[in-house]
Amino acid sequence: MITNPIIESYLQAVRSNIKNLVETENFIDSLRESIYEYAEGKDDLTLEDLISEFGTPDSVAVDFLSDEPSLEPENIDKSNRKTKIIIGAIIVGILFAIGIFIWVTHAPTDVPVYEMPIQQ
């Protein structure tokens, strides 16, 4: 398929308005397909044509984000909770490793070894 710079700049504007908040490639690919189908019958497609048919890149991005379930407050809260648990586990692991290191490096090396008497 031959790409159209007007369509690709429109799609890039939509993608930049989503700001990497969620995975967008499936949405952008679907939108690209719809736009190219729309553009098939047009000889001189303009950005204004795209905006009048699909909306501004801002409004397309807002519509997409408003329908995205991963951006609902309860899902964001779950994600934040998981992140805090992971960070806490990493901190505990680091503190444990530091404790082991200090214990090994400061362990006394001149402790006498006691021999048990052998019974005959």
N, C-alpha and C positions, 0 to 999 in steps of 0.2 A: 504494500500500500504506500502510495506517495503521501508524505506528510505535508500538511499545510501550516506555514509558520503562524498564521493568525490563530488557528485552532490550538496549536501547541502553546502559544503564549497565553491564550485564555486558560488552558488547562494548568499551566504553570502558576498563573495567578490564583486559581482555585486552590491548588496544592499549597501555595505559600500562605493563603488565608487559613488553612486548616492548622498550620504551624506544628506539624508532627505530633499532634495530640493523640492521634490514633493511626492505625494502619490504613492507608488511603489507596493503595494501588488497585485493589479490586474496584473501588468506587470510581477512581480516575479512568481505569480501563473501560468500565461500563459507560461512563460519561463520554469518553473519547469515541466509542463506537456509536453512541447516539448522535453525537455532533457530526461525525463523518457521514452517517446515514442522512442526516438533515442536509448536509452540504452537497450531496451527490447531484442534486438538481440545480445547484446554483453555480453560475459562471464567475460571478464577482462577489464572493463572500466577504463581508466586512465584519469587524468586531461589533458594530451596532446590530447587525443581523443576529449574531450569537446572543448578545445581551437581550434583544427583544424576544428571542425564542426561549432561551434557557435562564435568563436573569444575569445579574452582575456576578462576577466571581465571588464577591463578598456574600451575596445572598445565597448562592449555591453552597458555599462552605458552611454558612450558618444553618441552612436546611439539613445538610449532611450531619453536622455535629449535633443538632437537636434530636435527630433520630438515632444517634449512636448510643447503644445501651451501656457501653463501658464508661461513658461520661456521666452516668447518673450518680447522684451523691452517695448512695449506699455502696455502689461498686468502687467508687474512688476511696471511700472509707475502708473497705476491705483491702484494697491495694496498699493503702498507707499502713494498715495494721500488719500486713505481711512484710512490708519493707522494714518496719520497726522490729519485728521479731527476728528477721534475718540479720539486721545490724546488731541487735543485742547478742545473738549467738556468735557472731564474728568477734565482738568485743570480749565475750567470755572466753572464747578460744584463744585470743591473743593474750589475755591475762593469764590463762592457764599455761601457755607456752612460756611466757616470761617467768612465771613462778618455777616451772621445771628448770629453766635455764639458770636462774639464781640458785636454786637448790643444788644443781649439779656443779656449778662453778664454785660454790662456797662450801661444799661438803668437805669435812675434814678428811685428809688423806693419811694422817699419821695415827689412826686409830689402831691400837694393838689387836692382833688377831689372837684370840684365846684358843688354846688347844685343849681338847678334851682328853683326859687321861684314858689310855687304852687299858681295858681290863683284861687280865690274863687268866 
